[in-house]
Amino acid sequence: GIPMLPVTKGVNYTQINILIYSIITSIFCLILTFINQFLGVFYFFSAIILSIILILYSIKIIKTKQNELKKKHSLNFYKYSMLYLALIFISSSLDIIVFSWQKTYNIQLELMDCLLLILLTNSENTSGS
């Protein structure tokens, strides 16, 4: 098989990388609120809470000294990371569908206005020639 990170680099290196990647993932999920105009307050606060829990799980792995307990915390972190991704996707979907429908509707109206303007401009250009 393919050797995994703890085998090639060591357990301590892997634990630190878990924390670093948890922080990077959390920052990205929070920044997404400001990049994507459809995501709002519901997603932002959901991402904050879920990300804090993710980072705390990764810190718990580093702080644990007993090997058996460390394996248990690592498995719990793995399970939560899967749940984290699912809940991030669900909260973004809920935010868009439930809380941001007015923004979505307004953007659709703006797109329809632009399309209508383009069609009217094209029809004037073709009828005038």
C-alpha positions as a printed Julia matrix, in Angstrom:
129×3 Matrix{Float64}:
   0.0    0.0     0.0
   0.83   3.67   -0.08
   2.43   4.88    3.19
   0.39   7.53    5.01
   1.72  10.72    6.63
   2.23   9.32   10.17
   4.4    6.53    8.74
   6.51   8.79    6.51
   6.84  11.92    8.68
   5.91  10.84   12.2
   2.97  11.28   14.56
   3.94  14.72   15.91
   4.36  16.16   12.4
   0.98  14.71   11.41
  -0.77  16.19   14.46
   0.6   19.65   13.74
  -0.49  19.35   10.1
  -3.98  18.32   11.2
  -4.2   21.53   13.23
  -2.8   23.66   10.39
  -5.19  22.18    7.82
  -8.11  22.58   10.24
  -7.3   26.27   10.61
  -6.87  26.73    6.84
 -10.18  24.96    6.16
 -11.94  27.07    8.77
 -10.54  30.33    7.39
 -11.57  29.37    3.86
 -15.11  28.51    4.98
 -15.41  31.85    6.76
 -13.95  33.87    3.88
 -16.41  32.18    1.54
 -19.14  34.26    3.21
 -17.59  37.44    1.86
 -16.73  36.02   -1.57
 -20.12  34.45   -2.32
 -22.86  37.06   -2.34
 -25.57  34.44   -1.72
 -24.21  33.31    1.64
 -25.37  35.29    4.64
 -25.44  35.48    8.4
 -26.83  31.98    8.98
 -23.98  30.35    7.07
 -21.38  32.63    8.66
 -22.37  31.8    12.24
 -22.79  28.11   11.41
 -19.29  28.09    9.91
 -17.87  29.84   12.98
 -19.37  27.31   15.4
 -18.49  24.27   13.28
 -14.94  25.55   12.67
 -14.29  26.19   16.35
 -15.31  22.62   17.11
 -13.05  21.31   14.31
 -10.05  23.24   15.63
 -10.75  22.14   19.22
 -10.81  18.49   18.09
  -7.41  18.91   16.43
  -5.98  20.61   19.54
  -7.33  17.75   21.66
  -5.31  15.27   19.57
  -2.1   17.25   20.15
  -2.67  17.65   23.9
  -3.47  13.98   24.54
  -0.44  12.03   25.76
  -1.83   8.48   26.11
  -1.52   6.48   22.9
  -4.87   4.66   23.14
  -6.71   7.86   24.01
  -4.92   9.66   21.15
  -6.2    7.0    18.7
  -9.72   7.49   20.04
  -9.5   11.28   19.67
  -8.05  10.89   16.18
 -10.96   8.68   15.14
 -13.42  11.17   16.66
 -11.71  13.98   14.74
 -11.98  11.99   11.51
 -15.7   11.35   12.08
 -16.33  14.98   12.95
 -14.43  16.2     9.88
 -16.87  14.25    7.69
 -19.8   15.69    9.63
 -18.21  19.15    9.42
 -18.16  19.06    5.62
 -21.73  17.81    5.44
 -22.98  20.48    7.85
 -21.07  23.24    6.02
 -22.75  22.21    2.75
 -26.16  21.94    4.42
 -25.84  25.32    6.12
 -24.79  26.99    2.87
 -27.74  25.42    1.07
 -30.17  26.42    3.82
 -28.8   29.94    3.87
 -29.3   30.32    0.13
 -32.71  28.61   -0.03
 -34.32  29.88    3.18
 -32.62  33.12    4.11
 -31.24  34.53    0.85
 -34.17  33.92   -1.46
 -34.79  37.67   -1.79
 -31.2   38.29   -2.94
 -31.5   35.39   -5.38
 -34.82  36.7    -6.68
 -33.42  40.23   -7.15
 -30.39  38.92   -9.05
 -32.66  36.84  -11.27
 -34.72  39.96  -11.99
 -31.56  41.89  -12.85
 -30.44  39.11  -15.19
 -33.85  39.07  -16.86
 -33.69  42.87  -17.29
 -30.25  42.58  -18.88
 -31.42  39.83  -21.2
 -34.49  41.87  -22.19
 -32.3   44.92  -22.85
 -29.98  42.84  -25.03
 -32.91  41.4   -26.97
 -34.46  44.85  -27.48
 -31.13  46.3   -28.6
 -30.62  43.44  -31.06
 -34.14  43.74  -32.45
 -33.67  47.52  -32.99
 -30.36  46.89  -34.75
 -31.82  44.25  -37.05
 -35.01  46.18  -37.87
 -33.08  49.41  -38.55
 -30.79  47.91  -41.19
